[in-house]
Each structure stands twice: as structure tokens, then as C-alpha cells.
Amino acid sequence: MHKTLDQLRTGEEARVVALPEEPSIRQSLLRMGLVEGALIRVTYNYGRSPVVFQLRGMRVILSREHARRIRVEPLPLGQRHVYPSEPPVSS
């Protein structure tokens, strides 16, 4: 089941399945290394604040508006990837 990045809860991991079509936003995301197939883990997503996530060892902060345009596929518990630079997030 696909969701948008802003719908993931803190601690959830997902695979990016689609980026926005708008060229300026898409290019900015691609320059950050956010590509289809990338694995991410949300480290902060509360209220109206920006969404913070881990991407290849980097901490990325996106506005909620941009996060709403990125489609992701949440990873099942058994397929979760543990990032060596971050401790596991307890549920």
C-alpha cells in the first residue's frame, strides 16, 4: 500500500516509489539523492512541522507540502533496513 511521505510516522521506514513531476521540485530532490527506490527512515513527523528523515546517512528536512508530493511504500517489519549511523527507533 502506497502512502505519501508526510503520512509516515516517526520511526517508519519506506522505499521511495515516485517523485513529484514539477521539474524544479524534482530536480532539487534528485540533487539531494532522493531517487525512486531510495530507502528512508522518518526521524521526526509531528503536527504541522517539516518532515525529517534519514537518507543514506544524511538528515533531510522537507516542508510538509513537498513531503505530501512524494509517494512511498512502507517497509514491513521483517524488511526494515537498519541505518548504521542511527540507533534503532523503539516503537
JOHU-V561805 format. One record per pair of residues at least 4 apart in sequence whose ideal C-beta (glycine too) atoms are under 8 Angstrom apart, sorted by the first residue. I is the first residue (numbers start at 1). GAP is how many residues later the second one is. D is the distance in Angstrom with one decimal. If there is no record, write none. Layout:
BEGIN
I GAP D
I GAP D
END
This chain:
BEGIN
1 72 7.6
1 73 7.3
2 15 6.0
2 69 5.2
2 70 6.8
2 71 5.5
3 4 4.2
3 5 6.3
3 11 7.5
3 68 7.4
3 69 5.8
3 70 7.8
3 71 6.3
4 63 6.9
4 64 5.2
4 65 7.2
4 66 6.3
4 67 6.0
4 68 7.0
5 9 7.6
5 35 7.7
5 37 7.7
5 46 6.0
5 48 7.3
5 57 7.2
5 62 4.1
5 63 7.3
5 65 4.2
5 66 7.9
5 67 5.5
6 39 7.1
6 45 5.7
6 58 5.3
6 61 4.0
6 62 4.6
8 4 4.3
8 6 5.9
8 34 4.6
8 37 6.2
8 43 7.8
8 64 6.7
8 66 6.7
9 33 6.8
9 36 6.3
10 32 5.6
10 33 6.6
10 34 5.9
10 35 5.2
10 36 7.1
10 79 7.1
11 30 7.3
11 31 6.6
11 32 7.9
11 78 3.7
11 79 7.7
11 80 6.4
12 29 7.3
12 30 5.3
12 62 5.8
13 26 6.6
13 27 6.8
13 28 4.6
13 29 7.7
13 61 7.2
13 62 4.6
13 67 5.0
13 68 6.2
14 25 7.5
14 26 5.8
14 28 7.8
14 58 3.8
14 59 5.9
14 60 4.8
14 61 5.9
15 22 6.4
15 23 7.2
15 24 5.8
15 25 7.9
15 57 6.5
15 58 4.9
15 60 6.4
16 18 6.4
16 19 6.9
16 20 5.6
16 21 6.5
16 22 4.7
16 23 8.0
16 24 6.5
16 54 6.4
16 55 7.6
16 56 5.6
17 19 6.3
17 54 5.0
17 55 6.1
17 56 5.2
18 18 6.5
18 52 7.3
18 53 4.0
19 6 7.8
19 7 5.2
19 10 5.5
19 11 7.4
19 15 7.0
19 16 7.6
19 17 6.5
19 50 7.7
19 51 6.1
20 5 4.7
20 6 5.6
20 9 7.5
20 46 7.5
20 49 4.0
20 50 6.8
21 5 6.7
22 4 6.2
22 47 7.8
23 4 6.0
24 4 6.6
25 4 6.4
25 41 6.3
25 44 6.8
26 4 6.2
27 4 6.4
28 4 6.8
29 5 4.3
29 37 7.8
29 41 7.4
30 4 6.9
30 5 6.3
32 23 7.2
32 26 7.8
32 28 6.1
33 5 7.0
33 22 6.1
33 23 5.9
33 25 7.3
34 4 5.8
34 6 7.8
34 21 6.1
34 26 7.1
34 36 7.5
38 17 6.2
38 18 7.3
39 16 8.0
39 36 7.5
39 42 5.0
40 13 4.7
40 14 6.4
40 15 5.3
40 20 8.0
40 32 7.2
41 12 6.2
41 13 4.6
41 40 7.7
41 42 6.2
41 45 7.0
41 48 7.3
42 9 6.6
42 10 7.3
42 11 4.8
43 9 5.0
43 10 6.0
43 11 5.8
43 16 6.9
43 43 7.3
43 46 7.5
44 5 7.4
44 7 7.2
44 8 3.8
45 6 4.9
45 7 7.3
48 16 6.5
49 15 7.5
50 11 5.0
50 12 6.0
50 13 5.5
50 14 6.3
50 17 7.7
51 10 7.5
51 11 5.3
51 12 7.9
51 13 6.2
51 16 4.2
52 7 6.3
52 8 7.1
52 9 5.1
52 10 8.0
53 6 7.7
53 7 5.6
53 9 7.6
54 4 7.1
54 5 6.3
54 6 7.6
54 29 5.5
54 31 7.5
54 32 5.7
55 5 5.1
57 26 6.7
57 27 7.8
57 28 4.7
62 4 4.7
62 5 4.7
62 8 7.8
63 4 6.9
64 4 6.3
65 4 7.4
66 4 7.1
75 4 4.8
75 5 5.2
75 6 7.1
76 4 7.6
82 6 6.2
END
